Amino acid sequence: MSRERGAEVGATAQWSDAASGGPGRGDVDDRPREECGVVGLFNVADAAQLTYRGLFALQHRGQESAGRAYVAASGRDILVDKGMGLVSEVLTEPGPPDARLAIGHVRYSTTGTSSLDNAQPLLMRSRFGPMALAHNGNLTNHAGLRRTLEARGAIFQTSSDSEVLAHLVAHGVAQRWLTALEGGAHQLVGGFAYVVLTPTSLVALRDPHGIRPLVVGTRGGGVVVASETAGLDAMGADYLRDVDPGEMLVVGEQGLSTRRPWGPLPAGPTPCAFELVYFSRPDSRSHGQSVHRTRRALGRQLWEEQPADADVVVGVPDSSLPAAMGYAEAAGLPLDFGLVKNRYVGRTFIVPNQNGRTDSVALKLSAVEDVVAGRRVVLVDDSLVRGTTAARLVQLLRQAGAQAVHMRIASPPYTHPCHYGIDTSRSRELAAASLSRPELLKRIGADSLGYLSQAGLQAALPGQGEWCLACFGAGYPVPIPPEEELAPVEGGLP
């Protein structure tokens, strides 16, 4: 863990960081992974400790590193505590009780290596004074911006695209900090949500398409922001609204105000549908209803499109269980716990190779013979990416005596890489992009395979707006630069 102290220096953004890092924390399956969760608090008592609670609630969004930045009682300094590991491993001290401004971050790397250098929040010292920032998402134009900034003399201390915004602020021509931040944000392209902290203000920034989520709430007389409403709940804050796509929310001594770095938006928002399919916590809310309820609706729609002659419905723990509930309800079939999760393996189990990953599925999940033996099983999962996990799960059920296994996926085929903050940046990693349906069915070894359609997904999602379905082949809402302009994802899919 490193502690950093902010102070004013020259115009070039400079960073203070510990020199050593640690290994990333791999999962044992082949599901896509989100890269970050963020929180921020302004004028809230015990902000440092509440940041811990908010990050703990968002731990599912990133397990490689965790950190928080807060303003000391003097109101002039920013301190940063961060390190490699889970929130409970890194933030072992409660923090000063008199801190009233703070931001926090949990990370899974999609751009930049898994190391302490890239752990966030990042602390900048510039002509404007100390500034800390934390970022969720991915900047599709960061490679070009980085080259331009380096030509101007910027010295980058991380390999993360998050640092780009700090240098845009430091090297901008504006004389006021907020104007410089607004001008820097205007140059960003991709899917992203930032929280930025100074000794006297908190800024929350969301990309113009609203691809990455960000919500704002209140606690007492203060303001709280988080990646999901579950984070607000954990910090004892009342949900106020979503941060609008393209909005820069500024909270300072003069109260709360809004800026629009991108001006009027030419198109409607396209939030990430995969947030509701898989990433978000089931107790979070989106578009007026719980994620749990949305996933049950996905399951009901899945049965309408892909029924199966079966005796029992089994969901893959944990994110797929609501969809399995919905499927069972619509089908009039019993839902049972045919798979049990070993919670002591989880996301801290580091798997170095493919053979290890395959074996590790059996360590993480086991089949319940009394539930599946001699029965025709509908196995409901929220997504199928590479197919490795699905094949192992089908094998586990067959070994437990299942008479038949019908695989049902509560989302469309995952055929296109995501460049907005999910770790699927290579098409060759995606089974549905390279295999026909019969070939994929043969790979996973099920008796049948059925996906939810794009139209079915749209029908089950809440709200009336458009959604980003790029990973399902519906087109990218934000243009993607040539492949050589995209930095490789460190680690990628296991």
C-alpha positions in Angstrom: 0.0 0.0 0.0 1.3 3.5 -0.7 0.3 6.8 0.9 0.7 9.9 -1.3 0.6 13.5 -0.3 -0.4 16.2 -2.8 1.3 19.5 -3.3 1.7 22.1 -6.0 4.5 21.9 -8.5 5.0 22.9 -12.1 2.8 22.7 -15.1 3.7 19.1 -16.0 1.6 16.4 -14.4 3.7 14.4 -11.9 2.9 11.4 -9.9 3.9 9.9 -6.6 3.8 6.1 -6.4 5.4 3.1 -4.8 7.7 1.1 -7.0 6.5 -2.4 -6.6 3.3 -4.2 -7.5 1.8 -7.7 -7.5 0.1 -10.2 -9.7 -3.4 -9.7 -11.0 -6.2 -11.8 -9.5 -7.7 -14.1 -12.2 -11.0 -15.7 -12.1 -11.4 -19.4 -12.8 -13.9 -19.1 -15.6 -14.1 -17.5 -19.0 -16.7 -14.8 -18.3 -16.1 -11.3 -19.4 -15.0 -8.9 -16.6 -15.6 -5.3 -15.9 -12.5 -3.3 -15.1 -13.5 -0.8 -12.4 -15.8 0.6 -9.8 -15.7 4.2 -8.5 -17.2 6.2 -5.6 -17.0 9.8 -4.5 -18.2 11.8 -1.5 -18.4 15.5 -0.8 -19.2 17.1 2.6 -20.0 13.8 4.1 -18.9 13.0 7.7 -16.4 10.1 8.0 -15.9 10.1 4.2 -12.8 7.9 4.3 -14.5 5.0 6.1 -17.7 5.3 4.0 -15.5 5.0 0.9 -14.4 1.6 2.2 -18.0 0.6 2.5 -18.9 1.8 -1.0 -15.9 0.0 -2.5 -16.7 -3.2 -0.6 -20.1 -3.1 -2.2 -18.5 -2.7 -5.7 -15.8 -5.3 -5.2 -17.4 -7.4 -8.0 -16.3 -4.8 -10.5 -12.6 -5.3 -9.9 -10.4 -7.4 -7.6 -6.8 -6.5 -8.7 -6.3 -3.4 -6.7 -8.2 -0.9 -4.5 -7.6 2.5 -3.2 -9.1 5.8 -1.9 -8.0 9.4 -1.9 -9.3 11.8 0.8 -8.8 15.4 1.9 -7.2 15.8 5.3 -8.6 18.1 8.0 -6.4 21.0 6.9 -8.3 21.1 3.6 -5.1 21.6 1.6 -3.7 18.1 1.1 -4.9 14.9 -0.6 -3.8 11.6 0.8 -4.0 8.3 -1.1 -4.1 4.8 0.3 -4.0 2.1 -2.3 -2.5 -1.3 -3.0 -2.8 -4.6 -4.9 -5.6 -6.9 -3.6 -9.1 -6.8 -2.4 -10.6 -3.9 -0.5 -10.4 -5.7 2.8 -6.7 -6.5 2.2 -5.7 -3.0 1.1 -7.8 -0.6 3.2 -7.0 -2.1 6.6 -7.3 1.2 8.5 -10.5 3.2 8.8 -9.0 6.5 7.7 -9.3 9.8 9.6 -12.8 10.4 10.9 -12.6 14.2 10.1 -12.2 13.6 6.3 -15.3 14.9 4.5 -14.1 14.6 0.8 -13.0 11.3 -0.7 -13.0 9.2 -3.9 -12.4 5.4 -4.2 -11.6 2.8 -6.8 -11.5 -0.9 -7.4 -9.8 -2.1 -10.5 -9.6 -4.9 -13.1 -7.2 -4.0 -15.8 -8.4 -3.7 -19.4 -5.8 -1.1 -20.5 -2.5 -1.2 -18.7 -0.8 -3.8 -16.6 -1.9 -5.2 -13.3 0.6 -3.4 -11.0 0.7 -0.8 -8.3 1.8 1.8 -10.8 -1.7 1.5 -12.4 -3.6 1.2 -9.1 -6.0 4.1 -8.5 -6.8 6.8 -7.5 -4.0 8.6 -9.3 -2.6 11.7 -7.7 -1.5 14.6 -9.9 0.5 17.7 -8.9 0.2 20.6 -11.3 -0.1 24.4 -11.5 -3.6 24.0 -10.3 -2.7 22.2 -7.1 -3.3 18.6 -6.1 -5.9 16.5 -8.0 -6.8 12.8 -7.6 -8.8 10.9 -10.2 -10.4 7.4 -10.5 -11.8 6.0 -13.8 -14.1 3.2 -15.0 -14.1 2.4 -18.6 -11.8 2.7 -21.7 -10.7 5.6 -23.8 -10.7 4.4 -27.5 -8.5 7.4 -28.5 -6.0 7.3 -25.7 -3.1 6.1 -27.8 -3.3 9.1 -30.1 -3.8 11.5 -27.2 -0.9 10.0 -25.4 1.5 10.4 -28.4 0.4 14.1 -28.7 0.9 14.8 -25.0 4.3 13.1 -25.0 5.3 15.3 -27.9 4.4 18.3 -25.7 6.7 17.0 -22.9 4.3 15.0 -20.8 5.9 12.2 -18.8 3.5 9.3 -18.2 4.1 7.3 -15.0 1.5 4.6 -15.8 0.4 2.4 -18.7 -3.3 3.1 -17.9 -5.4 5.2 -20.2 -6.9 6.9 -17.1 -3.8 9.1 -16.8 -4.5 10.8 -20.1 -7.1 13.1 -18.6 -4.7 14.4 -15.9 -2.2 15.4 -18.6 -4.8 17.0 -20.7 -5.7 19.2 -17.7 -2.1 20.0 -16.9 -1.1 20.8 -20.5 -4.2 22.7 -21.4 -4.1 26.5 -22.0 -7.0 27.3 -19.7 -6.1 29.4 -16.6 -8.9 28.0 -14.4 -8.9 24.4 -13.2 -12.6 23.6 -14.1 -12.2 25.1 -17.5 -9.1 23.0 -18.1 -10.9 19.8 -16.9 -13.8 20.6 -19.1 -11.5 21.1 -22.1 -9.6 17.9 -21.3 -12.9 15.9 -21.0 -14.1 17.2 -24.3 -11.2 15.4 -26.0 -12.0 12.0 -24.6 -13.7 9.3 -26.7 -15.0 5.9 -25.5 -17.0 4.6 -22.6 -16.0 6.1 -19.3 -16.9 7.5 -15.9 -14.5 9.6 -13.9 -14.5 10.9 -10.4 -12.0 13.7 -9.7 -11.1 15.2 -6.3 -9.4 18.4 -5.3 -9.0 19.8 -1.7 -12.3 21.8 -2.2 -14.4 20.0 -4.8 -15.6 16.7 -6.3 -16.3 16.2 -10.0 -18.2 13.3 -11.6 -18.0 12.9 -15.3 -19.8 10.4 -17.6 -19.2 9.7 -21.3 -21.6 11.3 -23.9 -23.2 7.9 -24.7 -23.7 6.9 -21.1 -22.0 3.6 -21.8 -20.4 3.2 -18.4 -22.8 3.7 -15.4 -22.6 6.5 -12.8 -25.2 7.5 -10.2 -25.5 10.3 -7.7 -27.2 10.4 -4.3 -27.3 12.4 -1.1 -26.3 11.7 2.5 -27.3 14.4 5.0 -26.2 17.7 3.4 -23.5 16.0 1.3 -23.3 14.4 -2.2 -22.3 10.9 -3.0 -21.6 9.2 -6.4 -21.0 5.6 -7.3 -20.9 3.2 -10.2 -24.0 1.5 -9.0 -26.9 2.2 -6.6 -25.7 -0.7 -4.5 -22.6 1.5 -3.7 -24.9 4.3 -2.6 -26.9 1.9 -0.4 -23.7 0.7 1.3 -22.7 4.3 2.1 -26.1 5.2 3.5 -26.9 7.5 0.7 -30.3 8.1 -0.9 -30.4 7.7 -4.7 -31.0 11.1 -6.5 -30.6 10.3 -10.2 -28.2 9.0 -12.8 -25.4 11.3 -13.9 -26.6 12.2 -17.4 -24.6 11.0 -20.4 -22.2 13.8 -21.3 -22.6 15.5 -17.9 -19.8 16.9 -15.8 -21.3 17.2 -12.3 -19.4 19.7 -10.1 -19.8 19.7 -6.3 -18.1 22.5 -4.4 -18.4 25.2 -1.8 -21.1 26.9 -4.0 -23.2 23.7 -4.2 -23.9 21.4 -7.1 -23.7 22.5 -10.7 -23.6 20.9 -14.1 -21.4 21.4 -17.2 -21.7 19.9 -20.6 -18.2 19.5 -22.1 -19.6 18.0 -25.3 -22.5 20.4 -25.7 -25.8 19.2 -27.0 -25.6 15.5 -27.8 -26.4 14.5 -31.4 -27.7 11.0 -30.4 -29.5 9.4 -27.5 -27.7 7.5 -24.8 -26.6 3.9 -25.3 -25.8 2.4 -21.9 -24.1 -1.0 -21.8 -26.7 -3.8 -21.8 -24.1 -6.2 -20.4 -24.2 -4.3 -17.2 -27.7 -5.7 -16.6 -27.0 -9.1 -18.1 -24.0 -9.8 -16.0 -21.9 -7.1 -14.3 -24.2 -5.2 -12.0 -25.2 -6.4 -8.6 -28.7 -7.8 -8.5 -29.7 -5.4 -5.8 -28.7 -2.4 -7.9 -31.3 -0.5 -9.7 -31.3 0.6 -13.4 -34.1 2.5 -15.2 -36.4 2.3 -12.3 -36.2 -1.4 -11.4 -33.8 -3.8 -9.8 -31.3 -5.7 -11.8 -32.7 -8.8 -10.3 -36.1 -8.2 -11.8 -34.6 -7.4 -15.2 -32.7 -10.7 -15.2 -35.8 -12.6 -14.3 -37.5 -10.9 -17.3 -34.6 -12.1 -19.5 -35.2 -15.6 -18.3 -38.9 -15.5 -19.1 -38.2 -14.1 -22.5 -35.6 -16.8 -23.0 -38.2 -19.6 -22.4 -40.6 -17.9 -24.9 -37.9 -18.1 -27.6 -36.0 -21.3 -26.5 -38.2 -23.8 -24.7 -36.9 -27.2 -23.8 -38.4 -30.6 -22.8 -36.9 -30.9 -19.3 -37.6 -31.9 -15.7 -35.7 -29.2 -13.8 -34.1 -25.8 -14.3 -30.6 -25.1 -12.9 -28.9 -21.7 -12.9 -25.1 -21.1 -12.8 -24.3 -19.3 -9.6 -24.5 -16.4 -9.0 -25.4 -13.9 -11.7 -27.5 -16.4 -13.7 -29.8 -17.4 -10.9 -32.4 -14.7 -11.5 -32.6 -15.6 -15.2 -33.0 -19.3 -14.2 -35.9 -18.2 -11.9 -37.6 -16.4 -14.8 -37.1 -19.4 -17.2 -38.5 -21.8 -14.6 -41.5 -19.6 -13.9 -42.4 -19.2 -17.6 -41.9 -22.9 -18.3 -43.8 -24.2 -15.2 -40.7 -26.2 -14.2 -39.1 -26.5 -10.8 -35.9 -24.5 -10.1 -33.3 -26.3 -8.0 -29.8 -25.8 -6.9 -28.1 -28.3 -9.2 -24.8 -26.4 -9.0 -23.1 -25.3 -5.8 -20.4 -22.6 -5.7 -17.3 -22.9 -3.5 -17.1 -19.3 -2.2 -13.6 -19.8 -0.9 -12.1 -20.1 -4.4 -13.8 -17.1 -6.1 -11.9 -14.5 -7.8 -8.7 -14.7 -5.7 -7.7 -18.1 -7.3 -4.9 -17.3 -9.8 -4.9 -19.7 -12.7 -1.8 -19.6 -14.9 -2.8 -21.7 -17.9 -5.7 -23.1 -19.8 -5.5 -26.6 -18.2 -5.5 -25.0 -14.8 -8.6 -23.0 -15.7 -10.5 -26.0 -16.9 -9.6 -28.0 -13.7 -10.5 -24.9 -11.6 -14.1 -24.9 -12.7 -14.5 -28.2 -10.7 -13.0 -26.4 -7.7 -15.3 -23.5 -8.0 -18.6 -25.3 -8.8 -19.9 -28.8 -8.1 -23.0 -30.6 -9.2 -25.6 -31.9 -6.8 -26.4 -35.5 -7.7 -29.7 -35.7 -5.9 -31.0 -32.8 -8.0 -29.9 -33.8 -11.5 -29.4 -37.6 -11.5 -31.8 -39.2 -14.1 -33.4 -35.8 -15.0 -33.4 -33.7 -18.1 -31.8 -30.4 -17.1 -32.1 -26.9 -18.5 -28.8 -25.2 -17.6 -29.3 -21.4 -17.7 -26.3 -19.1 -17.9 -26.2 -15.3 -18.6 -23.5 -15.5 -21.3 -21.2 -17.7 -23.2 -17.9 -16.3 -24.2 -15.2 -18.8 -24.9 -17.1 -22.0 -24.1 -14.6 -23.5 -21.7 -16.7 -23.0 -18.6 -19.9 -24.1 -20.3 -18.3 -27.4 -21.5 -17.0 -28.1 -18.0 -20.4 -27.4 -16.4 -22.2 -29.7 -18.8 -19.6 -32.4 -18.0 -20.1 -31.9 -14.3 -23.9 -32.4 -14.7 -23.4 -35.5 -16.8 -21.0 -37.0 -14.3 -23.7 -36.4 -11.6 -26.1 -38.5 -13.7 -28.1 -35.9 -15.7 -30.1 -37.7 -18.5 -29.9 -34.6 -20.8 -28.5 -31.1 -20.6 -30.0 -28.3 -22.5 -27.9 -25.1 -22.4 -29.8 -21.8 -22.5 -28.1 -18.4 -22.6 -30.0 -15.4 -21.4 -28.3 -13.1 -23.9 -27.5 -13.1 -27.6 -24.3 -14.7 -29.0 -21.3 -12.7 -27.9 -19.6 -12.2 -31.3 -17.8 -8.8 -31.1 -15.1 -7.5 -28.8 -15.8 -4.7 -26.4 -13.6 -1.6 -26.5 -15.5 0.4 -23.8 -14.2 -1.3 -20.7 -14.8 -5.0 -20.8 -11.9 -7.4 -21.2 -12.9 -8.9 -24.5 -10.9 -7.0 -27.0 -10.0 -9.8 -29.4 -12.5 -11.5 -31.7 -10.5 -14.7 -31.7 -11.3 -15.2 -28.0 -15.1 -15.3 -28.7 -16.5 -18.8 -29.5 -19.6 -17.5 -31.2 -17.5 -15.4 -33.5 -15.5 -18.3 -34.9 -17.7 -21.4 -34.5 -21.1 -22.2 -36.1 -23.9 -23.2 -33.8 -23.4 -26.9 -34.4 -19.7 -26.6 -33.8 -20.2 -24.7 -30.6 -22.8 -27.2 -29.4 -20.3 -30.0 -30.1 -17.6 -28.1 -28.1 -19.8 -27.7 -25.0 -21.2 -31.2 -25.3 -24.9 -30.2 -24.5 -27.9 -31.8 -26.0 -29.1 -28.4 -27.3 -28.0 -24.8 -27.2 -30.3 -21.8 -27.3 -29.6 -18.1 -27.1 -31.9 -15.1 -26.4 -32.3 -13.0 -29.5 -31.3 -9.3 -29.8 -35.0 -8.4 -30.1 -35.8 -10.5 -27.0 -33.0 -8.8 -25.0 -34.3 -5.4 -26.0 -37.9 -6.4 -25.0 -36.8 -7.5 -21.6 -34.6 -4.5 -20.8 -36.2 -1.7 -18.8 -36.7 1.8 -20.1 -37.5 3.1 -23.6 -34.0 4.1 -24.8 -31.4 2.5 -26.9 -28.8 0.2 -25.4 -25.2 -0.6 -26.4 -25.4 -4.1 -27.9 -22.0 -3.9 -29.7 -20.7 -7.2 -28.2 -23.8 -8.9 -29.6 -23.1 -7.6 -33.1 -25.5 -4.6 -33.2 -22.8 -2.1 -34.1 -20.5 0.2 -32.1 -22.1 3.5 -30.9 -18.6 5.1 -30.6 -16.3 4.6 -33.6 -13.4 2.2 -33.0 -9.9 3.2 -34.3 -7.8 0.8 -36.4 -6.5 -2.2 -34.4 -3.0 -0.9 -34.3 -4.3 2.1 -32.4 -5.8 0.0 -29.6 -3.5 -1.0 -26.7 -3.6 -4.7 -26.0 -5.6 -5.9 -23.0 -3.2 -7.2 -20.4 -4.2 -10.8 -19.6 -7.4 -10.8 -21.6 -9.8 -13.6 -21.1 -8.6 -16.7 -19.2 
